[in-house]
Amino acid sequence: MESDTQNIEIVTGFYTPTRLRPLLIFAKQASKWINNTFHGLGPKHLQKYLDEFSYRQNLSSKNIPIFAHLVQLCFKPACY
């Protein structure tokens, strides 16, 4: 399989707090949620909990109930 590498664009920029403010806010919210819910975590499972936090944030930003969405996913036929 051959990939198209002729259209690769690399963008570099300096770190500025205003440019990355949404990411910093998200990281602060994730840290607060992890500390309040689990009273801290080790690095072994941190990525799984960050994935869960992102999943919850995405659904809540779209006003989708989490439990109803999980039930829907459980009963959705798998596509292989």
URNORRA-V58254 format. One line per field, one symbol per residue. phi: phi as a letter, one per 30 degrees, with the letter a starting at -180 (. if undefined). Layout:
phi=???
This chain:
phi=.ccdcdcdbcccaddbeddceedddddddddddddddchjbddecedddddddddddddddchcddddddddddcdddcc
